[in-house]
């Protein structure tokens, strides 16, 4: 679910979640997360390479506020609450070797938050779970309060720009035109926790990470509302490495990923957000399933029970507070609904077979391989028999689709 925040990184990291995950299948009671070293925001100009140019070195746990403004988002072309489908992310690759990398790529600002016709479904699940579980699934600790207000402000600015038929900007916040709900984000105190308020605006879950003086990034705010691999309450306050290694048990994280992940979080600048995708197989519709686990759960279930779960994860630094926002959208598709897509069954079967023993155990392959792999092979063979040209795949497909 994201928080294998953890599971989150890819040309910086392809592997899995903290939500996972946090990405980190899958992340500081004093001042908020970063200690601001100046009272007024510093002016930053984007560099051609990405990342604000010539920023002075800073001590871990400190941040000089910037007045950087995200580019205005144009309206999503022909977006409709009724007809816009979820994007068909298929970020798996052929074997024989499964790459343990962060798999990051740059994120265009227009693509920061992706909404589609499933918004009411996600919204209803989130509203119910926040009502039932409250701070166990969405809350802000004092260390992250400044960043939580900032993220809520960012959502309130971005969403009416990108989705004007669903949201309206107001002098005090944002209105949801579907539900009629009005959000006042400027009053203090807010009527509810800023993370609970923000969670009702998008289909994604998210976490805010605070850098402490030892350079570690800690989870101090978030909304991990959709059922998944871990819960916010258990991991609140933990450093990113602990979430991945001790709790997420992400294969190869310490040996191959930890150093790169920590470097990414340390260096990422407000004008250079990144994104990645992760995926795995499960045995139920996890979007509203409290018993979700990787793999099928019960071994060798009927193929109709298998679901393909993928997360699209983004990482950006908030310019005023300096907190890092890890945002991840979970997509769930029944396997039987995607196997007629050209090239997909053959590529998916090859990717599953490419997992080494540790990755296969982590992703629960033993629970589904005897049923799912022969099924995918048969679908692939049928596509080839019907004339599918395997040499043309790269001409019609672009990662991560």
C-alpha positions in Angstrom: 0.0 0.0 0.0 2.2 2.1 -0.1 4.2 2.6 2.6 6.7 0.0 1.6 7.3 4.2 1.3 8.8 2.6 0.9 8.4 0.5 -1.7 8.6 3.5 -3.3 11.5 4.5 -5.3 12.6 3.4 -8.9 15.6 5.0 -11.5 16.3 5.7 -8.0 14.3 2.4 -7.1 11.9 -0.3 -8.8 11.4 -2.4 -5.9 8.5 -2.1 -3.7 6.5 -0.6 -1.1 6.4 1.3 2.3 3.3 1.5 1.6 4.7 -1.0 0.2 4.1 1.1 0.4 5.3 4.5 2.9 7.3 3.3 -0.8 8.5 3.6 2.1 5.2 -2.8 -1.6 5.8 0.5 -0.2 10.0 7.0 5.2 10.5 13.8 13.2 7.6 17.6 19.6 9.8 20.6 18.9 9.5 22.6 15.7 8.3 20.9 12.6 10.6 18.6 11.0 13.2 20.9 9.5 14.5 23.7 11.6 14.2 26.8 9.6 17.5 28.8 9.5 16.0 32.1 8.3 12.7 33.9 8.8 12.0 34.8 5.2 11.9 32.4 2.3 14.8 32.3 0.0 14.4 32.8 -3.7 15.3 29.7 -5.7 15.6 29.4 -9.5 15.3 26.0 -11.2 18.5 24.8 -12.8 18.4 23.3 -16.3 19.3 19.9 -14.8 16.5 19.9 -12.3 17.0 20.9 -8.6 17.3 24.5 -7.5 20.6 25.9 -8.6 23.5 26.7 -6.3 21.7 25.9 -3.1 24.2 26.2 -0.2 25.1 23.1 1.8 22.9 22.6 4.8 23.2 20.7 8.1 21.0 17.6 8.4 17.7 18.6 10.1 17.7 22.2 8.8 15.9 23.8 6.0 15.8 27.3 4.6 12.2 28.0 3.3 11.9 28.7 -0.4 9.3 30.8 -2.3 9.4 28.3 -5.2 6.0 28.0 -6.9 4.9 24.9 -8.8 3.9 25.6 -12.4 0.2 26.1 -12.9 -1.4 22.8 -13.9 -3.6 23.0 -17.1 -6.9 21.2 -17.0 -6.8 17.5 -17.7 -7.9 17.1 -21.3 -11.5 15.9 -21.6 -11.5 14.7 -18.0 -14.8 13.2 -16.9 -15.9 11.8 -13.5 -17.9 9.3 -15.5 -15.7 8.2 -18.4 -12.0 8.9 -17.6 -10.5 5.5 -16.9 -7.6 4.6 -14.6 -4.2 4.7 -16.4 -3.2 1.1 -17.4 0.2 0.9 -15.6 2.0 -2.3 -16.5 5.6 -1.7 -15.2 6.8 -5.3 -15.4 9.6 -6.4 -17.6 10.8 -9.6 -19.2 13.3 -11.8 -17.3 15.5 -13.6 -16.9 16.8 -11.3 -14.2 14.7 -9.1 -11.9 16.4 -5.7 -11.3 16.6 -4.4 -7.8 16.8 -0.7 -8.5 14.9 2.4 -7.5 13.5 2.8 -11.0 12.9 6.5 -10.7 12.0 8.9 -13.5 11.2 12.6 -13.5 7.6 13.6 -12.8 5.9 16.2 -15.0 4.0 18.5 -12.7 0.8 18.0 -14.7 0.9 14.3 -13.6 1.3 14.9 -9.8 -2.2 13.8 -8.8 -4.1 11.4 -11.0 -7.9 11.2 -10.7 -10.4 9.1 -12.7 -13.9 7.8 -12.7 -13.1 5.6 -9.6 -12.9 8.8 -7.4 -16.3 8.2 -5.7 -15.3 4.6 -4.8 -12.0 5.7 -3.2 -13.6 8.7 -1.6 -16.3 6.5 0.1 -13.8 4.0 1.4 -11.6 6.7 2.8 -14.5 8.6 4.4 -15.8 5.4 6.1 -12.4 4.3 7.3 -11.4 7.8 8.7 -14.8 7.9 10.4 -14.2 4.4 12.0 -10.5 4.5 12.6 -9.6 8.3 12.8 -6.0 8.9 13.8 -5.0 5.3 13.4 -5.1 5.8 9.6 -4.6 9.6 9.2 -2.9 12.0 11.5 -0.2 14.6 12.0 2.4 14.7 14.8 3.7 18.1 16.0 7.0 17.7 14.2 5.2 17.7 10.8 2.4 20.2 11.4 3.9 22.9 9.2 4.4 20.5 6.3 0.9 19.1 6.7 -0.6 22.6 6.3 1.6 23.1 3.3 0.6 19.9 1.6 -3.1 20.6 2.2 -2.5 24.1 0.6 -0.8 22.4 -2.4 -3.7 20.1 -2.9 -6.2 23.0 -2.7 -4.2 24.9 -5.4 -3.5 22.0 -7.7 -6.8 20.1 -7.8 -9.1 23.0 -9.1 -6.5 23.8 -11.7 -6.2 20.2 -13.0 -9.8 19.0 -12.4 -12.0 22.1 -12.5 -15.2 20.1 -13.0 -14.7 18.3 -9.7 -13.1 21.0 -7.5 -13.5 24.7 -7.0 -10.9 27.0 -5.3 -12.4 29.4 -2.7 -11.0 32.3 -0.7 -10.7 29.9 2.3 -9.9 26.6 0.7 -11.5 24.2 -1.7 -15.0 22.8 -2.5 -15.8 19.3 -3.7 -18.4 19.8 -6.4 -19.4 16.2 -6.4 -20.2 15.9 -2.7 -20.8 19.6 -1.9 -18.3 19.4 0.9 -16.5 22.7 1.6 -13.0 22.7 3.1 -11.7 25.7 5.1 -8.0 25.2 5.2 -7.1 28.6 6.6 -8.9 28.7 10.0 -6.8 27.7 13.0 -7.3 25.3 14.4 -8.7 23.3 11.5 -11.9 21.4 12.2 -10.1 18.1 11.7 -6.5 16.9 11.3 -5.0 18.3 8.1 -4.1 14.8 6.9 -7.7 13.6 7.4 -8.9 16.6 5.4 -6.3 16.1 2.6 -7.1 12.4 2.4 -10.7 13.2 1.3 -9.5 15.2 -1.7 -7.5 12.6 -3.7 -7.5 8.8 -4.5 -3.9 8.5 -3.3 -2.5 7.7 0.2 0.5 9.7 1.4 3.1 10.2 4.0 5.2 13.2 5.2 8.8 12.5 6.1 10.9 14.7 8.4 14.7 14.9 8.4 16.3 14.8 11.8 19.8 16.0 12.8 21.2 12.5 12.1 20.1 12.7 8.5 17.4 10.0 8.9 13.9 10.7 7.5 11.1 9.9 9.9 7.4 9.4 9.3 5.5 12.0 11.3 2.3 12.6 9.3 0.3 10.8 6.7 -2.9 9.3 5.5 -2.6 5.5 4.9 -6.2 4.9 4.6 -6.7 2.2 1.9 -6.2 -1.3 3.3 -2.7 -2.6 2.6 0.6 -4.0 3.8 1.1 -1.9 6.9 -0.6 0.6 9.1 0.3 4.2 9.9 -0.2 3.8 13.7 2.5 1.1 13.9 5.1 3.0 11.9 4.6 6.6 13.1 7.9 8.2 14.1 10.0 5.4 12.6 13.0 6.3 10.3 12.8 5.2 6.7 15.5 2.5 7.0 13.7 0.8 9.9 10.4 0.8 8.1 12.0 -1.0 5.1 14.4 -3.4 6.8 12.8 -4.4 10.1 9.1 -4.0 9.3 8.9 -4.1 5.5 11.6 -6.8 5.2 12.2 -5.5 1.6 14.6 -7.9 -0.1 18.0 -6.3 -1.0 17.1 -2.9 0.6 20.0 -2.7 3.0 22.5 -4.1 0.5 21.4 -2.5 -2.7 19.0 0.3 -2.0 19.4 2.0 1.3 22.4 4.2 0.4 20.7 5.4 -2.8 17.4 6.1 -1.1 18.9 8.1 1.7 20.9 10.1 -0.9 17.7 10.8 -2.9 15.8 12.1 0.1 18.8 14.2 1.1 19.2 15.8 -2.3 15.8 16.1 -3.8 14.8 19.7 -4.4 11.3 21.3 -4.7 11.5 21.8 -8.4 12.6 18.2 -9.3 9.9 15.7 -8.2 10.3 12.0 -9.2 8.0 9.1 -9.7 8.2 5.3 -9.9 5.9 2.3 -10.1 5.8 -1.0 -8.3 3.5 -4.1 -8.6 2.7 -7.5 -7.3 0.0 -10.2 -7.3 -2.7 -10.8 -4.7 -5.7 -13.0 -4.1 -8.4 -10.5 -3.5 -9.6 -7.0 -4.3 -7.4 -5.3 -1.8 -9.0 -1.9 -2.2 -11.4 -2.7 0.6 -10.0 -5.8 2.1 -8.6 -5.7 5.6 -7.0 -9.1 5.2 -4.8 -8.1 2.3 -1.5 -9.8 1.9 1.0 -10.2 -0.9 0.4 -13.3 -2.9 -2.9 -15.2 -3.0 -3.2 -15.9 0.7 -4.8 -19.3 0.3 -2.6 -21.4 -2.0 -3.7 -22.2 -5.6 -6.9 -20.3 -5.6 -9.0 -20.2 -8.8 -7.5 -17.8 -11.4 -10.6 -15.6 -11.1 -9.4 -14.7 -7.6 -6.1 -13.2 -8.7 -5.6 -9.5 -8.8 -2.8 -7.4 -10.2 -1.9 -4.6 -7.8 0.3 -1.7 -8.9 1.3 1.6 -7.2 2.3 4.8 -8.8 4.5 6.6 -6.3 5.7 10.2 -6.4 8.3 12.0 -4.2 8.6 15.7 -3.9 10.0 18.2 -1.4 7.7 20.9 -0.1 9.5 24.3 -0.5 8.5 26.1 2.7 8.7 23.4 5.3 11.3 21.2 3.6 9.3 18.0 4.4 9.3 15.3 1.8 5.9 14.2 0.5 5.6 10.6 -0.5 2.3 10.0 -2.4 1.1 6.8 -3.8 -1.9 5.7 -5.8 -3.0 2.1 -5.7 -4.5 0.4 -8.7 -6.2 -3.0 -8.6 -7.1 -5.0 -11.7 -8.5 -8.6 -11.8 -6.0 -10.7 -13.8 -8.7 -12.0 -16.1 -9.5 -8.4 -17.1 -5.9 -7.7 -18.4 -4.7 -10.9 -20.0 -6.2 -10.0 -23.4 -4.0 -6.9 -23.6 -1.4 -7.5 -26.3 2.0 -8.8 -24.9 0.8 -8.5 -21.2 0.4 -12.2 -20.3 3.8 -13.3 -21.7 5.7 -10.3 -20.2 4.0 -10.8 -16.8 4.7 -14.5 -16.7 8.4 -13.8 -17.6 8.7 -11.1 -14.9 7.2 -13.4 -12.2 9.6 -16.2 -13.1 12.6 -13.7 -12.9 12.2 -13.2 -9.1 15.0 -14.8 -7.1 14.1 -16.9 -4.0 14.1 -13.9 -1.7 11.9 -11.8 -3.9 9.6 -14.7 -4.7 9.1 -15.3 -1.0 8.5 -11.6 -0.4 5.9 -11.4 -3.1 4.2 -14.7 -2.2 4.8 -16.5 -5.5 4.4 -19.9 -3.9 0.7 -19.1 -3.3 -0.2 -18.6 -7.0 2.5 -19.9 -9.4 1.0 -23.4 -10.0 -2.3 -21.8 -11.2 -1.4 -18.4 -12.5 1.7 -19.1 -14.6 0.1 -21.8 -16.7 -2.9 -19.6 -17.2 -0.7 -16.7 -18.4 1.3 -19.0 -20.6 -1.9 -20.2 -22.3 -3.0 -16.7 -22.9 0.3 -15.7 -24.3 0.4 -18.7 -26.6 -3.1 -17.9 -27.9 -2.0 -14.3 -28.7 1.0 -15.6 -30.7 -1.2 -18.2 -32.5 -3.5 -15.3 -33.5 -0.7 -13.4 -35.1 0.9 -11.3 -32.4 4.3 -10.1 -33.6 6.7 -10.3 -30.6 9.3 -8.2 -32.5 6.9 -5.2 -32.5 6.3 -4.8 -28.8 8.7 -2.0 -28.3 7.1 -0.1 -31.1 3.7 -0.1 -29.5 4.6 0.0 -25.8 6.3 2.7 -23.7 7.2 2.1 -20.0 5.4 2.0 -17.6 2.4 0.9 -19.7 
